[in-house]
């Protein structure tokens, strides 16, 4: 939206994560961000995504030397987009 043009979004997100800025004690604001899928702990989330990717890789028993393109016929889009599988 035009009203957010130029807003330092990264800084705002950090402030929300670290200091709960803009949320206060309003449970509705917290719920709203949760419902949007706000990532409260990005490092933990990244580790979780990587761990799921490795588990899925093991399930498929892929050859680590083969390029991913060799597996496109047996992989679903969700398998290729590791982050989509929650």
C-alpha positions as CSV (number, residue, x, y, z in Angstrom):
1,X,0.0,0.0,0.0
2,X,1.1,3.6,-0.7
3,X,0.8,4.3,3.1
4,X,3.7,2.0,3.8
5,X,6.0,3.1,0.9
6,X,9.4,3.9,2.3
7,X,8.7,2.3,5.7
8,X,11.7,0.5,7.1
9,X,9.9,-2.8,7.3
10,X,12.9,-4.9,8.4
11,X,13.5,-2.6,11.4
12,X,9.8,-2.7,12.3
13,X,9.8,-6.5,12.2
14,X,12.9,-6.7,14.4
15,X,11.3,-4.3,16.9
16,X,8.2,-6.4,17.0
17,X,10.2,-9.6,17.6
18,X,12.6,-8.1,20.2
19,X,10.6,-5.6,22.1
20,X,7.0,-6.4,21.1
21,X,6.7,-2.9,19.7
22,X,3.2,-2.0,18.3
23,X,1.6,-5.0,20.0
24,X,1.6,-4.0,23.7
25,X,-0.7,-6.2,25.8
26,X,-3.4,-6.4,23.0
27,X,-4.0,-10.1,22.5
28,X,-5.9,-9.3,19.3
29,X,-2.8,-7.9,17.7
30,X,-0.7,-11.0,18.7
31,X,-3.4,-13.3,17.3
32,X,-3.6,-11.3,14.1
33,X,0.1,-11.8,13.5
34,X,-0.1,-15.5,14.4
35,X,-2.9,-16.0,11.9
36,X,-0.9,-14.3,9.2
37,X,1.9,-16.8,9.9
38,X,4.3,-14.2,11.4
39,X,7.7,-15.8,12.1
40,X,8.6,-15.0,15.7
41,X,11.9,-17.0,15.7
42,X,13.4,-16.9,12.2
43,X,16.6,-18.8,13.1
44,X,14.7,-21.6,14.6
45,X,12.3,-21.6,11.7
46,X,15.2,-21.8,9.2
47,X,16.7,-24.7,11.1
48,X,13.4,-26.4,11.1
49,X,13.0,-26.0,7.3
50,X,16.4,-27.3,6.6
51,X,15.8,-30.3,9.0
52,X,12.6,-31.1,7.1
53,X,14.4,-30.9,3.8
54,X,17.0,-33.3,4.9
55,X,14.4,-35.7,6.3
56,X,12.5,-35.6,3.0
57,X,15.7,-36.1,1.1
58,X,16.4,-39.2,3.1
59,X,12.8,-40.5,2.5
60,X,13.3,-40.1,-1.2
61,X,16.7,-41.8,-1.0
62,X,18.2,-39.5,-3.6
63,X,21.6,-39.9,-5.0
64,X,23.6,-36.9,-3.7
65,X,25.6,-36.7,-6.9
66,X,22.6,-36.3,-9.1
67,X,21.2,-32.9,-9.9
68,X,17.7,-32.1,-8.6
69,X,16.5,-31.9,-12.2
70,X,16.9,-35.7,-12.5
71,X,14.2,-36.1,-9.9
72,X,11.6,-33.6,-11.1
73,X,9.4,-36.4,-12.5
74,X,9.2,-38.1,-9.1
75,X,9.0,-35.1,-6.9
76,X,5.9,-33.0,-6.3
77,X,6.1,-29.2,-6.3
78,X,5.9,-29.4,-2.5
79,X,8.9,-31.7,-2.4
80,X,10.9,-29.2,-4.5
81,X,9.7,-26.2,-2.5
82,X,10.9,-27.4,0.9
83,X,9.4,-24.4,2.7
84,X,5.9,-25.2,1.5
85,X,5.8,-28.4,3.5
86,X,5.0,-27.4,7.1
